[in-house]
Amino acid sequence: MSKSTKQCTNYGTQQKTVNEINEDAIDLDDLLPKIGEFGLYQKLLLWLVCLPACLPCGFCAFNQLFMADVPDHWCKVPELLKLNLTQEDRKSLSIPHQIADDFIFEKCVRYAVNWTEIMETGYPLIVNESWPRESCIQGYEYDLSEIVSSIVIDFDLVCEYDVYPTLGLVALNVGGPIGVYTFGILNDRIGRKKSFFTCLTTLLVGSIMTAFAQTYWIWVLARTIVGLTIPAVYQIPFIISLELAGPNYRSFVTVMTCIFYTLGLILLSGITYLLRDWRSLALVTSAPFLLYYLYWFVLPESPRWLLMRDRLEEANTILKNIAKVNNKELPEEFTMKLQKLVLKQKEKGCKNTKNVSVFALFKTPNMRLKTCLITLNWCASEMVYVGLSYYGPAIGSNQYISFFLSSAVEIPSYLVCWVLMDRVGRRWPLCLSMVISGIFCITTVLLPTGLQQLSFAPGGDGSTISYRWIIVSAPA
């Protein structure tokens, strides 16, 4: 007997002879049509577990845009705060006008004079525009009439520090690739279920740290921790639902998860409008994730992963439950094959399954080509999609309505995906959507400010279609 036949069956992790594959391999895609491709069990899992889990996943990815609102600001003069002056009066006295525009005050410069001596001379206080100027050495004063709370106000992230809020977004997105790779490994090592709850705990820790951060760098660390879970916290329940749905229903599952994710973004626009305190916003937008710990009692482990890890009896229990809920029965040939494999395990013992690394994606020329193409497309689509999403609130005069519209415009693109992906294929619609997105993004830059929204919407639609198309193409 060959060496390979003495080892336990290892689904997808070892090469085996053709005879072994025919005799021992269990293909879940062949089994699902017999126990229900999209029966009651899968519907309950999708509508009661997966889709509710997707709804708030965009909260922690985009709430940061509203934490970093920049109000009108100017240099603080503590001496003038002691006087019975309005905020506008203090600004008029202590802040020079911009050289290019006499109607606009400087934001990062003040008059370099001794206000204590000037006030001793008596009233009225008269401004001399020839006074010397200096930077804001005593802090800043903010107009709180519209923006009452933000990290910019709390940490003075203006003038020479005005790039710091953008660095916070960089920190959030740096955590993303690290988290995707880390939780991807955990998915294959400890299973989908445990990986999901590990990701969930990481997200809540980062969100709580965000809400209680007292310094900018602690806040950045907290956002990096949150970034580790984006988009992993969204992908794991999606993967579980996708693995349990039959091939004919995977497009539907994908589109529905994307729609619910976008509905969460639309909901976020309302939450941020009603809740203007950034610390409270961080807590409220993370609170729904506490409910997901209840999923521990209802979220199944992936039978596909259990079969891959040779945990055959656990996989059999879950598959029996799926068949029972779907009013089906496990095929006799599957039961006999599984019993045979279980007996072989008990008689000969099972060696530890080999963990596959990321380098397995580059073993063959075909896999190398596909990996490089999908990675390139993913990076391009992610960059445009996230960039447009971040830019959305800046379009128009009301950032809340702008964010609502830039999110809502995604839903038609998902419906287009659903119609086309199974009728036309994946490749040409993906290419076409990327070209359309690129054209309208360039057009947005060239248009006058008042007309940018007309081009921004189709550009967002195109980037959304291409971004989600790659998600669909990977499992397909």
C-alpha positions as CSV (number, residue, x, y, z in Angstrom):
1,M,0.0,0.0,0.0
2,S,1.4,3.5,-0.9
3,K,2.2,6.0,1.7
4,S,-0.6,8.3,0.8
5,T,-3.3,5.6,1.4
6,K,-2.0,5.2,5.0
7,Q,-2.9,8.8,5.8
8,C,-6.3,10.2,6.6
9,T,-8.2,11.8,3.9
10,N,-7.3,15.5,3.8
11,Y,-9.8,17.5,1.8
12,G,-8.1,20.1,-0.4
13,T,-4.7,20.0,1.5
14,Q,-2.9,17.0,0.0
15,Q,-2.5,15.4,-3.4
16,K,-4.0,12.0,-3.8
17,T,-4.3,9.4,-6.5
18,V,-7.3,9.4,-8.8
19,N,-8.6,6.2,-7.3
20,E,-8.5,7.7,-3.8
21,I,-10.3,10.8,-4.8
22,N,-13.1,8.8,-6.5
23,E,-13.4,6.5,-3.5
24,D,-13.0,8.8,-0.5
25,A,-13.5,12.4,-1.5
26,I,-16.7,14.1,-0.3
27,D,-17.7,17.0,-2.5
28,L,-20.1,19.2,-0.6
29,D,-21.3,20.8,-3.8
30,D,-22.5,17.4,-5.0
31,L,-24.2,16.8,-1.6
32,L,-26.0,20.1,-1.2
33,P,-28.6,19.6,-4.0
34,K,-29.6,16.4,-2.3
35,I,-30.2,17.9,1.1
36,G,-31.3,21.3,-0.1
37,E,-29.3,23.9,-2.0
38,F,-31.3,26.8,-0.4
39,G,-33.8,25.2,1.8
40,L,-35.4,26.4,5.1
41,Y,-32.1,25.9,7.0
42,Q,-30.1,28.1,4.6
43,K,-32.8,30.7,4.5
44,L,-33.0,30.9,8.3
45,L,-29.2,31.2,8.4
46,L,-29.1,33.9,5.8
47,W,-32.0,36.1,7.0
48,L,-31.6,35.6,10.8
49,V,-27.8,35.3,11.1
50,C,-25.8,36.4,8.1
51,L,-27.7,39.5,6.9
52,P,-28.2,41.0,10.4
53,A,-24.5,40.5,11.0
54,C,-23.7,42.4,7.8
55,L,-26.0,45.4,8.6
56,P,-23.7,47.3,11.1
57,C,-20.4,46.2,9.6
58,G,-20.0,49.5,7.8
59,F,-20.5,51.4,11.0
60,C,-16.9,51.1,12.3
61,A,-15.4,51.5,8.8
62,F,-17.0,54.9,8.1
63,N,-18.0,56.4,11.5
64,Q,-14.5,57.8,11.5
65,L,-15.4,60.3,8.8
66,F,-17.8,62.0,11.2
67,M,-15.4,61.9,14.1
68,A,-12.9,64.2,12.3
69,D,-15.2,67.0,11.3
70,V,-13.2,70.3,11.0
71,P,-15.1,73.4,12.4
72,D,-14.1,77.0,11.6
73,H,-11.1,77.8,13.8
74,W,-8.6,80.6,14.6
75,C,-5.9,81.3,17.2
76,K,-6.9,81.6,20.8
77,V,-6.0,84.8,22.8
78,P,-6.6,84.0,26.5
79,E,-6.5,87.7,27.5
80,L,-9.6,88.4,25.4
81,L,-11.5,85.6,26.9
82,K,-11.6,87.6,30.2
83,L,-13.5,90.4,28.5
84,N,-17.2,90.5,27.9
85,L,-16.8,90.0,24.1
86,T,-18.6,87.8,21.6
87,Q,-16.6,85.1,19.7
88,E,-16.9,87.3,16.6
89,D,-15.5,90.3,18.4
90,R,-12.5,88.3,19.7
91,K,-11.8,87.1,16.2
92,S,-12.1,90.6,14.7
93,L,-9.7,92.0,17.2
94,S,-7.0,89.3,17.3
95,I,-7.0,87.7,13.9
96,P,-5.8,89.4,10.7
97,H,-7.5,88.9,7.3
98,Q,-6.0,86.8,4.6
99,I,-3.8,88.8,2.2
100,A,-5.6,87.4,-0.8
101,D,-9.1,88.1,0.6
102,D,-10.0,90.9,3.0
103,F,-13.2,89.1,4.0
104,I,-11.7,85.9,5.2
105,F,-9.8,85.6,8.5
106,E,-6.6,83.7,8.9
107,K,-6.9,80.4,10.6
108,C,-3.4,79.8,11.8
109,V,-2.0,83.3,12.4
110,R,-2.8,86.0,15.0
111,Y,-1.5,89.4,15.9
112,A,1.7,89.2,17.9
113,V,0.9,91.9,20.5
114,N,0.6,92.2,24.2
115,W,-3.1,92.4,24.8
116,T,-2.7,93.0,28.5
117,E,-0.9,96.3,27.8
118,I,-3.4,97.2,25.0
119,M,-6.4,96.6,27.3
120,E,-4.8,98.9,30.0
121,T,-5.0,101.8,27.6
122,G,-8.7,101.6,27.7
123,Y,-11.6,101.3,25.2
124,P,-12.3,101.2,22.4
125,L,-9.8,98.6,21.3
126,I,-8.6,99.4,17.8
127,V,-6.9,97.0,15.5
128,N,-3.8,98.0,13.6
129,E,-3.3,95.8,10.6
130,S,0.4,96.6,10.5
131,W,0.9,94.7,13.8
132,P,3.3,91.8,13.5
133,R,1.9,88.3,13.2
134,E,2.7,85.0,14.8
135,S,1.4,81.4,14.9
136,C,-1.1,80.0,17.3
137,I,1.2,79.5,20.3
138,Q,-1.7,79.4,22.8
139,G,-4.0,77.0,21.2
140,Y,-7.2,77.5,19.1
141,E,-10.7,78.7,19.4
142,Y,-13.5,76.9,17.5
143,D,-16.9,77.8,16.1
144,L,-19.2,75.3,17.8
145,S,-22.4,76.5,16.2
146,E,-22.5,73.5,13.7
147,I,-19.8,71.1,14.8
148,V,-19.9,70.6,18.5
149,S,-17.6,67.6,18.9
150,S,-14.8,66.0,17.0
151,I,-11.3,64.7,17.4
152,V,-10.1,67.8,15.7
153,I,-11.5,69.9,18.5
154,D,-10.3,67.6,21.4
155,F,-6.8,67.1,20.1
156,D,-6.3,70.4,18.2
157,L,-5.7,68.8,14.8
158,V,-5.6,71.9,12.8
159,C,-3.0,74.1,11.0
160,E,0.4,72.2,11.1
161,Y,-1.5,69.1,12.4
162,D,-4.3,69.2,9.9
163,V,-2.9,66.0,8.2
164,Y,-3.4,64.0,11.4
165,P,-7.1,63.1,10.8
166,T,-6.0,61.7,7.4
167,L,-3.3,59.7,9.1
168,G,-6.0,58.2,11.3
169,L,-7.7,56.9,8.1
170,V,-4.4,55.5,7.0
171,A,-4.0,53.7,10.3
172,L,-7.5,52.2,9.9
173,N,-6.8,51.0,6.4
174,V,-3.3,49.7,7.2
175,G,-5.0,47.3,9.7
176,G,-7.3,46.0,7.0
177,P,-4.8,43.9,5.0
178,I,-3.1,42.6,8.2
179,G,-6.4,41.6,9.6
180,V,-7.7,39.9,6.4
181,Y,-4.5,37.8,6.3
182,T,-4.5,37.0,10.0
183,F,-8.2,36.1,10.3
184,G,-7.9,34.3,7.0
185,I,-5.3,32.0,8.6
186,L,-7.5,31.7,11.7
187,N,-10.4,30.7,9.5
188,D,-8.5,27.7,8.2
189,R,-6.8,26.9,11.5
190,I,-9.5,27.2,14.2
191,G,-12.6,27.3,12.0
192,R,-15.0,30.0,10.9
193,K,-17.0,30.2,14.1
194,K,-14.2,30.8,16.5
195,S,-12.5,33.1,14.1
196,F,-15.7,35.2,13.9
197,F,-15.9,35.7,17.6
198,T,-12.2,36.4,17.9
199,C,-12.7,39.1,15.2
200,L,-15.8,40.4,17.0
201,T,-13.9,40.8,20.3
202,T,-11.1,42.6,18.6
203,L,-13.5,45.0,17.0
204,L,-15.2,45.8,20.3
205,V,-11.9,46.3,22.1
206,G,-10.8,48.8,19.4
207,S,-14.1,50.6,19.4
208,I,-14.2,51.0,23.2
209,M,-10.6,52.3,23.1
210,T,-11.6,54.7,20.4
211,A,-14.4,56.2,22.6
212,F,-12.2,56.6,25.7
213,A,-9.0,57.7,24.0
214,Q,-7.5,60.8,25.7
215,T,-4.7,61.4,23.3
216,Y,-4.4,61.4,19.6
217,W,-1.9,58.5,19.4
218,I,-4.1,56.3,21.6
219,W,-7.0,57.0,19.2
220,V,-4.8,56.1,16.2
221,L,-3.9,52.8,17.9
222,A,-7.5,52.1,18.6
223,R,-8.4,52.8,14.9
224,T,-5.7,50.4,13.8
225,I,-7.2,47.7,16.0
226,V,-10.6,48.4,14.5
227,G,-9.0,48.3,11.1
228,L,-7.8,44.7,11.7
229,T,-11.4,43.6,11.7
230,I,-12.4,45.4,8.4
231,P,-13.6,43.7,6.3
232,A,-13.0,40.3,8.1
233,V,-16.0,40.8,10.5
234,Y,-18.2,41.1,7.5
235,Q,-16.7,38.3,5.4
236,I,-16.7,35.5,8.0
237,P,-20.5,35.1,8.4
238,F,-20.8,35.7,4.6
239,I,-18.4,32.8,4.0
240,I,-20.4,30.5,6.2
241,S,-23.6,31.3,4.4
242,L,-21.9,31.0,1.0
243,E,-20.4,27.6,1.8
244,L,-23.8,26.2,2.9
245,A,-25.7,27.6,-0.1
246,G,-25.8,25.6,-3.3
247,P,-23.9,26.8,-6.4
248,N,-27.1,28.1,-8.0
249,Y,-27.9,30.5,-5.1
250,R,-24.4,31.9,-4.3
251,S,-24.9,35.0,-6.5
252,F,-28.2,35.7,-4.6
253,V,-26.5,35.3,-1.2
254,T,-23.6,37.6,-2.3
255,V,-25.9,40.3,-3.6
256,M,-28.1,40.3,-0.4
257,T,-25.1,40.6,1.9
258,C,-23.8,43.5,-0.1
259,I,-27.3,45.2,0.0
260,F,-27.6,44.8,3.7
261,Y,-24.0,46.2,4.2
262,T,-25.1,49.3,2.2
263,L,-28.3,49.6,4.2
264,G,-26.1,49.8,7.2
265,L,-24.3,52.7,5.6
266,I,-27.6,54.4,4.9
267,L,-28.5,53.9,8.6
268,L,-25.2,55.3,9.6
269,S,-25.9,58.6,7.9
270,G,-29.0,59.0,10.1
271,I,-27.2,58.0,13.3
272,T,-24.4,60.5,12.7
273,Y,-27.0,63.2,12.0
274,L,-28.7,62.6,15.3
275,L,-25.6,61.9,17.3
276,R,-23.0,64.7,17.0
277,D,-20.7,63.7,20.0
278,W,-17.8,61.6,18.5
279,R,-17.2,59.5,21.7
280,S,-20.9,58.6,21.9
281,L,-20.9,57.8,18.2
282,A,-18.0,55.4,18.7
283,L,-19.9,53.6,21.4
284,V,-23.4,53.6,19.8
285,T,-22.0,52.3,16.4
286,S,-20.2,49.4,18.2
287,A,-23.0,48.5,20.6
288,P,-24.9,46.3,18.0
289,F,-21.9,43.9,17.9
290,L,-22.5,43.0,21.5
291,L,-25.7,41.2,20.4
292,Y,-23.7,39.0,18.1
293,Y,-22.2,37.0,21.0
294,L,-25.7,35.3,21.1
295,Y,-24.7,33.8,17.7
296,W,-22.5,31.4,19.5
297,F,-25.6,29.3,20.2
298,V,-27.0,29.3,16.7
299,L,-24.1,29.9,14.3
300,P,-22.9,26.6,12.9
301,E,-19.3,25.7,12.0
302,S,-18.7,25.3,8.3
303,P,-19.2,21.6,7.3
304,R,-16.8,22.2,4.4
305,W,-14.1,23.3,6.9
306,L,-14.9,20.3,9.2
307,L,-14.5,17.9,6.3
308,M,-11.3,19.6,5.3
309,R,-10.0,19.1,8.8
310,D,-11.2,15.5,8.9
311,R,-13.6,16.2,11.8
312,L,-16.1,13.9,10.1
313,E,-18.5,13.2,12.9
314,E,-19.0,16.9,13.6
315,A,-19.6,17.5,9.9
316,N,-22.1,14.7,9.7
317,T,-24.1,16.1,12.7
318,I,-24.4,19.5,11.0
319,L,-25.3,18.0,7.6
320,K,-27.9,15.8,9.2
321,N,-29.4,18.8,10.9
322,I,-29.5,20.7,7.6
323,A,-31.2,17.8,5.9
324,K,-33.7,17.5,8.7
325,V,-34.6,21.2,8.7
326,N,-34.9,21.1,4.9
327,N,-37.2,18.1,5.2
328,K,-34.6,15.9,3.3
329,E,-32.5,12.9,4.2
330,L,-28.8,12.4,3.8
331,P,-28.1,10.1,0.8
332,E,-27.3,6.5,1.9
333,E,-24.1,6.5,-0.2
334,F,-22.9,9.6,1.6
335,T,-23.6,8.1,5.0
336,M,-21.8,4.8,4.1
337,K,-18.8,6.7,2.8
338,L,-18.6,8.8,5.9
339,Q,-18.9,5.8,8.2
340,K,-16.1,4.1,6.3
341,L,-13.9,7.1,6.7
342,V,-14.7,7.4,10.4
343,L,-13.8,3.7,10.9
344,K,-10.6,4.2,9.0
345,Q,-9.8,7.1,11.3
346,K,-10.4,5.1,14.4
347,E,-8.5,2.1,13.2
348,K,-5.4,3.8,11.8
349,G,-5.4,7.1,13.6
350,C,-5.3,10.4,11.8
351,K,-2.2,12.5,11.2
352,N,-2.4,16.2,11.7
353,T,-3.7,17.9,8.6
354,K,-1.3,20.0,6.8
355,N,-1.9,23.8,7.0
356,V,-1.8,25.4,3.6
357,S,0.1,28.8,3.4
358,V,-0.5,31.7,1.1
359,F,2.3,30.4,-1.1
360,A,0.0,27.6,-2.3
361,L,-1.6,30.3,-4.5
362,F,1.6,30.5,-6.5
363,K,2.4,26.8,-7.0
364,T,1.2,26.5,-10.5
365,P,1.3,29.0,-13.5
366,N,-2.5,29.0,-13.7
367,M,-2.9,29.8,-10.0
368,R,-0.1,32.4,-10.1
369,L,-1.8,34.2,-13.0
370,K,-5.3,34.2,-11.4
371,T,-3.9,35.3,-8.0
372,C,-2.0,38.2,-9.5
373,L,-5.0,39.3,-11.7
374,I,-7.5,39.1,-8.9
375,T,-5.1,40.9,-6.5
376,L,-4.5,43.7,-9.0
377,N,-8.2,44.1,-9.7
378,W,-9.0,44.0,-6.0
379,C,-6.5,46.7,-5.1
380,A,-7.7,49.0,-8.0
381,S,-11.4,48.5,-7.1
382,E,-10.8,48.8,-3.4
383,M,-8.8,52.0,-3.8
384,V,-11.5,53.7,-6.0
385,Y,-14.5,52.4,-4.0
386,V,-13.1,53.4,-0.6
387,G,-11.8,56.6,-1.9
388,L,-15.1,57.6,-3.3
389,S,-16.9,56.5,-0.1
390,Y,-14.6,58.7,1.9
391,Y,-15.0,61.6,-0.5
392,G,-18.8,61.2,-0.5
393,P,-19.6,63.5,2.5
394,A,-17.5,66.3,1.0
395,I,-19.8,66.5,-2.1
396,G,-22.5,69.1,-1.6
397,S,-23.3,71.4,1.3
398,N,-24.7,68.8,3.7
399,Q,-22.3,65.9,4.5
400,Y,-25.1,63.7,6.0
401,I,-27.3,63.9,2.9
402,S,-24.2,63.5,0.7
403,F,-23.1,60.4,2.5
404,F,-26.7,59.0,2.4
405,L,-26.9,59.5,-1.4
406,S,-23.4,58.2,-2.0
407,S,-24.4,55.0,-0.1
408,A,-27.9,54.7,-1.6
409,V,-26.5,54.8,-5.1
410,E,-24.8,51.5,-4.5
411,I,-28.0,49.5,-4.3
412,P,-28.9,49.8,-8.0
413,S,-25.4,48.6,-8.8
414,Y,-26.0,45.4,-6.8
415,L,-29.2,44.7,-8.7
416,V,-27.3,45.2,-12.0
417,C,-24.7,42.7,-10.7
418,W,-27.4,40.2,-9.8
419,V,-29.0,40.4,-13.3
420,L,-25.8,40.2,-15.3
421,M,-23.5,37.9,-13.4
422,D,-25.4,34.7,-14.2
423,R,-26.4,35.7,-17.7
424,V,-23.4,37.5,-19.2
425,G,-20.6,36.1,-17.0
426,R,-18.0,37.7,-14.9
427,R,-15.1,38.9,-17.0
428,W,-16.6,41.4,-19.4
429,P,-19.0,43.1,-16.9
430,L,-16.0,43.5,-14.5
431,C,-13.9,45.1,-17.2
432,L,-16.7,47.3,-18.4
433,S,-17.6,48.5,-14.9
434,M,-14.0,49.4,-14.2
435,V,-13.7,51.4,-17.4
436,I,-17.0,53.3,-16.7
437,S,-15.9,54.0,-13.2
438,G,-12.6,55.4,-14.4
439,I,-14.2,57.6,-17.0
440,F,-16.7,59.2,-14.6
441,C,-14.1,59.6,-11.9
442,I,-11.9,61.6,-14.3
443,T,-15.0,63.6,-15.5
444,T,-15.8,64.4,-11.8
445,V,-12.4,66.2,-11.5
446,L,-12.9,68.2,-14.7
447,L,-16.5,69.4,-14.0
448,P,-17.3,72.6,-12.1
449,T,-18.0,72.2,-8.4
450,G,-21.8,72.4,-8.8
451,L,-22.0,69.6,-11.4
452,Q,-19.6,67.1,-9.7
453,Q,-22.5,65.1,-8.1
454,L,-23.8,64.3,-11.6
455,S,-20.6,62.4,-12.5
456,F,-19.8,61.2,-9.0
457,A,-22.9,58.9,-8.8
458,P,-22.2,56.8,-12.0
459,G,-18.5,56.7,-11.0
460,G,-19.5,55.3,-7.6
461,D,-21.9,52.8,-9.2
462,G,-19.1,51.6,-11.5
463,S,-16.6,51.2,-8.7
464,T,-19.2,49.4,-6.6
465,I,-20.0,47.0,-9.4
466,S,-16.4,46.2,-10.1
467,Y,-15.6,45.9,-6.3
468,R,-18.4,43.5,-5.6
469,W,-17.9,41.6,-8.8
470,I,-14.5,40.5,-7.5
471,I,-16.1,39.3,-4.3
472,V,-18.6,37.2,-6.4
473,S,-16.0,35.9,-8.8
474,A,-13.7,34.5,-6.1
475,P,-16.1,31.8,-4.8
476,A,-17.7,31.2,-8.2
